[in-house]
Amino acid sequence: MIFIIVNSLVTIFFIFLFFLGIRLRIASLIPINAAGFVVSVTAIILDLINFENKFSTLVFMIILTTILILDFLISFKDIPDNAFYENTPGSKFDKLYQRDSLTSDSYKIIEHETIISEEIKNRNGYDEKAKALTLNSWRQGNQHFSEGNYYDALKRYQASLKIIPSSVAFLNQSGILIQLNEFQRAVISCDKALAINPGFFEAWINKSIALERMNRFNEAMICLKNAEQIEPKSDEVELIRGNILLKQAKYEDAIIYYEATIKLTPDYLEAWYNKGICLNKLGKTQEAFYCFDTVIKLNPKHYQAFYNRGNALNRLNQNAEAVKSYDKAIKLKPAYNEALNNRGIALYKLGRVREALKSYEKALKIKPDSFEAWINQGLLLDAMNLYEKAILSYQKFIDFAPDNMKQHVITTQKRIHELQKYLMEEKKFYEPEKKLNIKKVIVERLKPTETLL
């Protein structure tokens, strides 16, 4: 009876690994565990009809033990670390674009092997073994990409290219290089893809993105013109044009292209989000709020949209709603120091001073050099008459303030001097009831910082 129970558990284990192999496309799991299933079921059947004896039991145990060892030594090394987590980055393919492709941050990586298979098939001078190895290395590159193992993916694409150079492998390599901020190498990889296939739309897209990241805007625009000739009225082309103009702070022009993108694809999330960023920069807060609200409807887990929606509400003095929006952003991304900082501003406006102070403190635990949080915390402590603590916060602001905050630094230094003078006078005359009788210098409160994708 014990033998049957143990074998039943082993059988279930083999079934689990068999289907896991199918789901994750791990070839080594499938035949090994199919064999294990057959052996364990056979052992159970023989035991039930009393055909089992000590010799057969020993044989079955040796076979099953061997299969289990093979599972652990061979198969498990192929299971990705993130295989059991649904929300792992890269575990699901984005189907946003016209061709089946893996996408991240707008760049293109081809997922399905139809294009590369056809390209390799028609390549003369290579035997079938070389073609099979080329395709297999490319598949492994895609697998590593989907798991977020970018350096491993790059190695596999390079291995594929060493055997048979293909436009698709060069394209996928360019996408990984963009991901790794190797933009010049990405441009070279795109050029090699285009040398093989001049009409490769995705290669023109990746090249334009890499050039945009290097601030070579005119060249990027030329690439987009070439892409547009291949695929007229492309929402991706319009979006990237908008992104190039956004990066140049040409917000009104960028909006035109984002609206063109939305006209072609009404639920294009990135276009709505970036349009909201532009409107925010132009001071069109109500319209920006609508854009971020639309993004949240399209993707309720878009924490940057909740953050920027909170910023819009903050500027509209809808502070209670702003706090709720920041809370959503922080729930989705707990270590979101910008949201915690701006949440503190909204809470202060609502008179919830203690909560505002805690929000600044949390922001500074996450990012101790956040000059925005230091100045905001200093202003709050100053308003609470906690002058010594306010001086410490003001000093931290001065330590971390960037060069473009010189006027804020000068004003803050004057305020520190006033507070120090007052505290010295208070200590000298031992007048704890004495109230501050000097004109306060109001340090201009910093505007919340938007995050661009």
ZINOR-V313308 format. One record per residue. N is the residue number from 0. PSI is psi in radians with two decimals (* if undefined). D_LAST is the distance of its C-alpha to the last C-alpha in Angstrom with 2 decimals. Layout:
BEGIN
n->(N & N)
psi->(PSI & PSI)
d_last->(D_LAST & D_LAST)
END
This chain:
BEGIN
n->(0 & 1 & 2 & 3 & 4 & 5 & 6 & 7 & 8 & 9 & 10 & 11 & 12 & 13 & 14 & 15 & 16 & 17 & 18 & 19 & 20 & 21 & 22 & 23 & 24 & 25 & 26 & 27 & 28 & 29 & 30 & 31 & 32 & 33 & 34 & 35 & 36 & 37 & 38 & 39 & 40 & 41 & 42 & 43 & 44 & 45 & 46 & 47 & 48 & 49 & 50 & 51 & 52 & 53 & 54 & 55 & 56 & 57 & 58 & 59 & 60 & 61 & 62 & 63 & 64 & 65 & 66 & 67 & 68 & 69 & 70 & 71 & 72 & 73 & 74 & 75 & 76 & 77 & 78 & 79 & 80 & 81 & 82 & 83 & 84 & 85 & 86 & 87 & 88 & 89 & 90 & 91 & 92 & 93 & 94 & 95 & 96 & 97 & 98 & 99 & 100 & 101 & 102 & 103 & 104 & 105 & 106 & 107 & 108 & 109 & 110 & 111 & 112 & 113 & 114 & 115 & 116 & 117 & 118 & 119 & 120 & 121 & 122 & 123 & 124 & 125 & 126 & 127 & 128 & 129 & 130 & 131 & 132 & 133 & 134 & 135 & 136 & 137 & 138 & 139 & 140 & 141 & 142 & 143 & 144 & 145 & 146 & 147 & 148 & 149 & 150 & 151 & 152 & 153 & 154 & 155 & 156 & 157 & 158 & 159 & 160 & 161 & 162 & 163 & 164 & 165 & 166 & 167 & 168 & 169 & 170 & 171 & 172 & 173 & 174 & 175 & 176 & 177 & 178 & 179 & 180 & 181 & 182 & 183 & 184 & 185 & 186 & 187 & 188 & 189 & 190 & 191 & 192 & 193 & 194 & 195 & 196 & 197 & 198 & 199 & 200 & 201 & 202 & 203 & 204 & 205 & 206 & 207 & 208 & 209 & 210 & 211 & 212 & 213 & 214 & 215 & 216 & 217 & 218 & 219 & 220 & 221 & 222 & 223 & 224 & 225 & 226 & 227 & 228 & 229 & 230 & 231 & 232 & 233 & 234 & 235 & 236 & 237 & 238 & 239 & 240 & 241 & 242 & 243 & 244 & 245 & 246 & 247 & 248 & 249 & 250 & 251 & 252 & 253 & 254 & 255 & 256 & 257 & 258 & 259 & 260 & 261 & 262 & 263 & 264 & 265 & 266 & 267 & 268 & 269 & 270 & 271 & 272 & 273 & 274 & 275 & 276 & 277 & 278 & 279 & 280 & 281 & 282 & 283 & 284 & 285 & 286 & 287 & 288 & 289 & 290 & 291 & 292 & 293 & 294 & 295 & 296 & 297 & 298 & 299 & 300 & 301 & 302 & 303 & 304 & 305 & 306 & 307 & 308 & 309 & 310 & 311 & 312 & 313 & 314 & 315 & 316 & 317 & 318 & 319 & 320 & 321 & 322 & 323 & 324 & 325 & 326 & 327 & 328 & 329 & 330 & 331 & 332 & 333 & 334 & 335 & 336 & 337 & 338 & 339 & 340 & 341 & 342 & 343 & 344 & 345 & 346 & 347 & 348 & 349 & 350 & 351 & 352 & 353 & 354 & 355 & 356 & 357 & 358 & 359 & 360 & 361 & 362 & 363 & 364 & 365 & 366 & 367 & 368 & 369 & 370 & 371 & 372 & 373 & 374 & 375 & 376 & 377 & 378 & 379 & 380 & 381 & 382 & 383 & 384 & 385 & 386 & 387 & 388 & 389 & 390 & 391 & 392 & 393 & 394 & 395 & 396 & 397 & 398 & 399 & 400 & 401 & 402 & 403 & 404 & 405 & 406 & 407 & 408 & 409 & 410 & 411 & 412 & 413 & 414 & 415 & 416 & 417 & 418 & 419 & 420 & 421 & 422 & 423 & 424 & 425 & 426 & 427 & 428 & 429 & 430 & 431 & 432 & 433 & 434 & 435 & 436 & 437 & 438 & 439 & 440 & 441 & 442 & 443 & 444 & 445 & 446 & 447 & 448 & 449 & 450 & 451 & 452)
psi->(-0.72 & -0.69 & -0.74 & -0.75 & -0.81 & -0.77 & -0.59 & -0.75 & -0.71 & -0.69 & -0.77 & -0.69 & -0.76 & -0.70 & -0.77 & -0.84 & -0.58 & -0.87 & -0.51 & -0.71 & -0.69 & -0.79 & -0.74 & 0.03 & 0.78 & 1.80 & -0.63 & -0.45 & -0.52 & -1.01 & -0.65 & -0.81 & -0.39 & -0.75 & -0.74 & -0.70 & -0.82 & -0.79 & -0.81 & -0.66 & -0.72 & -0.75 & -0.71 & -0.78 & -0.79 & -0.65 & -0.66 & -0.58 & 0.25 & 0.53 & -0.02 & 2.41 & 3.11 & -0.69 & -0.84 & -0.65 & -0.77 & -0.74 & -0.85 & -0.71 & -0.70 & -0.79 & -0.83 & -0.69 & -0.72 & -0.76 & -0.72 & -0.71 & -0.74 & -0.69 & -0.82 & -0.66 & -0.55 & -0.95 & -0.77 & -0.41 & -0.33 & -0.17 & 2.12 & 2.59 & -0.51 & 0.30 & -0.46 & 0.19 & 2.03 & -0.59 & 0.24 & 2.33 & 2.30 & -0.05 & -0.26 & 2.48 & 2.39 & 2.20 & 0.47 & -0.63 & 2.94 & -0.77 & 2.67 & 2.04 & 2.63 & 2.32 & 2.56 & 2.24 & 0.59 & -0.43 & 2.84 & 2.38 & 2.18 & 2.29 & -0.95 & 2.58 & 0.14 & -0.82 & -0.85 & -0.61 & -0.77 & -0.70 & -0.80 & -0.66 & -0.68 & 0.07 & 2.11 & 2.72 & 0.09 & 2.43 & 3.03 & -0.60 & -0.77 & -0.72 & -0.69 & -0.74 & -0.68 & -0.82 & -0.69 & -0.74 & -0.67 & -0.75 & -0.77 & -0.65 & -0.77 & -0.68 & -0.81 & -0.68 & -0.80 & -0.41 & -0.06 & 0.21 & 1.37 & -0.70 & -0.68 & -0.68 & -0.76 & -0.73 & -0.70 & -0.69 & -0.70 & -0.66 & -0.70 & -0.74 & -0.51 & -0.54 & -1.06 & 1.95 & 2.30 & 2.60 & -0.62 & -0.73 & -0.68 & -0.71 & -0.89 & -0.63 & -0.70 & -0.66 & -0.75 & -0.72 & -0.62 & -0.78 & -0.64 & 0.17 & 0.45 & 1.23 & -0.71 & -0.73 & -0.59 & -0.72 & -0.77 & -0.73 & -0.69 & -0.72 & -0.66 & -0.65 & -0.74 & -0.46 & -0.58 & -0.73 & 1.57 & -0.39 & 0.45 & 1.71 & -0.85 & -0.57 & -0.69 & -0.66 & -0.88 & -0.68 & -0.72 & -0.67 & -0.79 & -0.74 & -0.68 & -0.68 & -0.47 & 0.16 & 0.43 & 1.25 & -0.73 & -0.75 & -0.66 & -0.72 & -0.65 & -0.73 & -0.72 & -0.59 & -0.73 & -0.70 & -0.69 & -0.56 & -0.53 & -0.77 & 1.57 & 2.65 & 0.88 & 2.20 & -0.57 & -0.73 & -0.79 & -0.70 & -0.84 & -0.62 & -0.77 & -0.72 & -0.67 & -0.76 & -0.61 & -0.75 & -0.45 & 0.13 & 0.42 & 1.28 & -0.74 & -0.71 & -0.69 & -0.69 & -0.65 & -0.76 & -0.61 & -0.66 & -0.62 & -0.67 & -0.81 & -0.59 & -0.69 & -0.69 & 1.64 & -0.43 & 0.49 & 1.74 & -0.81 & -0.59 & -0.75 & -0.77 & -0.86 & -0.55 & -0.71 & -0.72 & -0.79 & -0.80 & -0.67 & -0.78 & -0.52 & 0.00 & 0.21 & 1.27 & -0.74 & -0.73 & -0.63 & -0.73 & -0.74 & -0.70 & -0.83 & -0.61 & -0.67 & -0.73 & -0.75 & -0.65 & -0.63 & -0.60 & 1.67 & -0.08 & 0.29 & 1.61 & -0.55 & -0.60 & -0.72 & -0.72 & -0.89 & -0.53 & -0.71 & -0.70 & -0.74 & -0.79 & -0.65 & -0.80 & -0.48 & 0.07 & 0.44 & 1.22 & -0.62 & -0.73 & -0.59 & -0.76 & -0.73 & -0.71 & -0.74 & -0.69 & -0.69 & -0.77 & -0.74 & -0.61 & -0.69 & -0.55 & 1.55 & -0.60 & 0.88 & 1.50 & -0.61 & -0.73 & -0.68 & -0.69 & -0.87 & -0.51 & -0.67 & -0.68 & -0.81 & -0.72 & -0.69 & -0.73 & -0.53 & -0.06 & 0.17 & 1.27 & -0.82 & -0.71 & -0.67 & -0.75 & -0.73 & -0.63 & -0.72 & -0.71 & -0.71 & -0.71 & -0.69 & -0.45 & -0.64 & -0.74 & 1.54 & -0.28 & 0.36 & 1.74 & -0.54 & -0.79 & -0.63 & -0.77 & -0.67 & -0.71 & -0.70 & -0.78 & -0.71 & -0.79 & -0.62 & -0.80 & -0.47 & 0.08 & 0.39 & 1.28 & -0.68 & -0.75 & -0.64 & -0.72 & -0.75 & -0.74 & -0.74 & -0.70 & -0.67 & -0.69 & -0.80 & -0.70 & -0.65 & -0.12 & 2.39 & 2.99 & -0.53 & 0.10 & 0.46 & -0.71 & -0.70 & -0.70 & -0.78 & -0.79 & -0.71 & -0.69 & -0.70 & -0.71 & -0.70 & -0.76 & -0.76 & -0.79 & -0.73 & -0.72 & -0.77 & -0.78 & -0.60 & -0.71 & -0.71 & -0.76 & -0.70 & -0.76 & 0.02 & 0.93 & 1.37 & -0.42 & -0.19 & 2.31 & 2.64 & 2.09 & 0.71 & 2.70 & 2.17 & 2.43 & 2.05 & 2.00 & 2.21 & 2.19 & 2.37 & 2.56 & 2.55 & 2.61 & 2.12 & 2.63 & 2.16 & 2.43 & *)
d_last->(61.52 & 59.25 & 58.79 & 57.63 & 55.12 & 53.64 & 53.51 & 51.85 & 49.04 & 48.67 & 48.65 & 45.79 & 43.87 & 44.48 & 43.38 & 40.10 & 39.39 & 40.54 & 38.06 & 35.28 & 36.02 & 35.77 & 32.50 & 30.79 & 32.69 & 34.43 & 37.72 & 39.61 & 39.49 & 41.11 & 44.61 & 45.18 & 44.64 & 46.44 & 49.41 & 49.11 & 49.16 & 52.28 & 54.11 & 53.41 & 54.41 & 57.55 & 58.46 & 58.13 & 60.27 & 62.96 & 63.13 & 63.47 & 66.40 & 67.99 & 67.68 & 65.82 & 67.76 & 67.09 & 66.68 & 64.22 & 62.27 & 62.00 & 60.87 & 58.18 & 56.96 & 56.74 & 54.83 & 52.37 & 51.87 & 51.22 & 48.60 & 46.86 & 46.86 & 45.40 & 42.64 & 41.69 & 42.27 & 40.82 & 38.68 & 36.67 & 35.24 & 33.45 & 31.81 & 28.16 & 27.55 & 25.03 & 27.34 & 28.30 & 24.92 & 23.41 & 19.94 & 19.50 & 16.27 & 17.44 & 20.65 & 20.05 & 19.35 & 16.96 & 19.30 & 17.01 & 18.24 & 21.81 & 22.94 & 22.97 & 20.20 & 18.15 & 14.46 & 11.37 & 8.06 & 10.20 & 12.96 & 16.39 & 18.96 & 22.21 & 23.51 & 26.94 & 29.68 & 31.50 & 30.28 & 30.89 & 34.16 & 35.44 & 34.48 & 36.25 & 39.15 & 39.98 & 39.79 & 43.34 & 44.76 & 43.13 & 44.91 & 43.68 & 43.06 & 40.65 & 38.80 & 38.60 & 37.33 & 34.65 & 33.40 & 33.64 & 31.59 & 28.86 & 28.95 & 28.70 & 25.62 & 23.94 & 25.25 & 23.83 & 20.37 & 20.51 & 21.50 & 18.71 & 21.44 & 19.81 & 22.64 & 25.25 & 23.64 & 23.74 & 27.40 & 28.35 & 26.92 & 28.77 & 31.87 & 31.70 & 31.51 & 34.49 & 36.64 & 35.72 & 32.95 & 30.98 & 28.25 & 26.38 & 26.50 & 25.37 & 22.39 & 21.44 & 22.02 & 19.63 & 16.81 & 17.68 & 17.92 & 14.39 & 13.34 & 15.75 & 14.61 & 18.02 & 17.08 & 20.68 & 22.10 & 19.68 & 21.03 & 24.53 & 24.02 & 22.86 & 25.92 & 28.15 & 26.91 & 27.56 & 30.96 & 31.93 & 30.39 & 29.61 & 28.59 & 25.83 & 23.02 & 20.42 & 21.44 & 20.85 & 17.31 & 16.55 & 18.41 & 16.50 & 13.12 & 14.97 & 16.59 & 13.55 & 12.25 & 15.80 & 15.77 & 18.52 & 17.52 & 20.98 & 21.38 & 18.10 & 19.41 & 22.73 & 21.27 & 19.77 & 23.27 & 24.81 & 22.56 & 23.47 & 27.12 & 26.86 & 25.00 & 25.49 & 23.40 & 20.43 & 17.46 & 15.27 & 16.84 & 16.26 & 12.54 & 12.14 & 14.60 & 12.58 & 9.52 & 12.32 & 13.83 & 10.88 & 10.69 & 14.45 & 14.33 & 16.28 & 14.93 & 17.99 & 18.03 & 14.41 & 15.37 & 18.32 & 16.43 & 14.10 & 17.45 & 19.02 & 16.53 & 17.28 & 20.93 & 20.99 & 19.05 & 19.23 & 17.17 & 14.13 & 11.54 & 8.38 & 10.74 & 11.83 & 8.62 & 7.76 & 11.53 & 11.66 & 9.61 & 12.15 & 15.00 & 14.37 & 14.63 & 17.76 & 19.25 & 19.48 & 18.82 & 20.68 & 18.93 & 15.46 & 16.89 & 17.99 & 14.61 & 13.12 & 16.51 & 16.31 & 13.10 & 15.08 & 18.07 & 16.38 & 14.97 & 16.77 & 14.98 & 11.43 & 11.66 & 8.67 & 10.48 & 13.69 & 12.69 & 11.81 & 14.82 & 16.83 & 16.01 & 17.25 & 20.27 & 20.94 & 21.28 & 23.43 & 25.58 & 25.25 & 25.01 & 26.36 & 23.78 & 21.02 & 22.38 & 22.35 & 18.68 & 17.89 & 20.36 & 18.58 & 15.28 & 17.52 & 19.48 & 16.58 & 15.39 & 18.59 & 17.49 & 15.00 & 16.63 & 14.63 & 15.63 & 19.12 & 19.50 & 18.72 & 20.81 & 23.58 & 23.52 & 23.93 & 26.64 & 28.45 & 28.60 & 30.15 & 32.71 & 31.62 & 31.99 & 32.55 & 29.52 & 27.39 & 28.87 & 28.10 & 24.45 & 24.28 & 26.27 & 23.95 & 20.92 & 23.07 & 24.18 & 20.67 & 19.86 & 23.25 & 22.07 & 19.99 & 21.86 & 20.57 & 22.11 & 25.23 & 25.99 & 25.43 & 27.63 & 30.16 & 30.43 & 30.99 & 33.62 & 35.24 & 35.56 & 37.10 & 39.63 & 38.54 & 38.87 & 39.15 & 35.92 & 34.25 & 35.44 & 33.89 & 30.46 & 30.83 & 31.81 & 28.77 & 26.60 & 28.60 & 28.23 & 24.42 & 23.72 & 22.05 & 24.18 & 22.80 & 24.21 & 27.80 & 29.21 & 27.91 & 29.46 & 32.77 & 32.94 & 32.21 & 34.91 & 37.38 & 36.65 & 37.20 & 40.47 & 41.64 & 40.98 & 42.70 & 45.65 & 45.97 & 45.89 & 48.57 & 50.75 & 50.36 & 51.38 & 54.28 & 55.87 & 55.05 & 54.04 & 51.53 & 52.03 & 51.26 & 48.24 & 45.80 & 47.43 & 45.14 & 42.63 & 39.10 & 36.49 & 33.45 & 30.32 & 27.66 & 25.10 & 21.62 & 18.94 & 16.18 & 13.05 & 9.83 & 6.61 & 3.78 & 0.00)
END
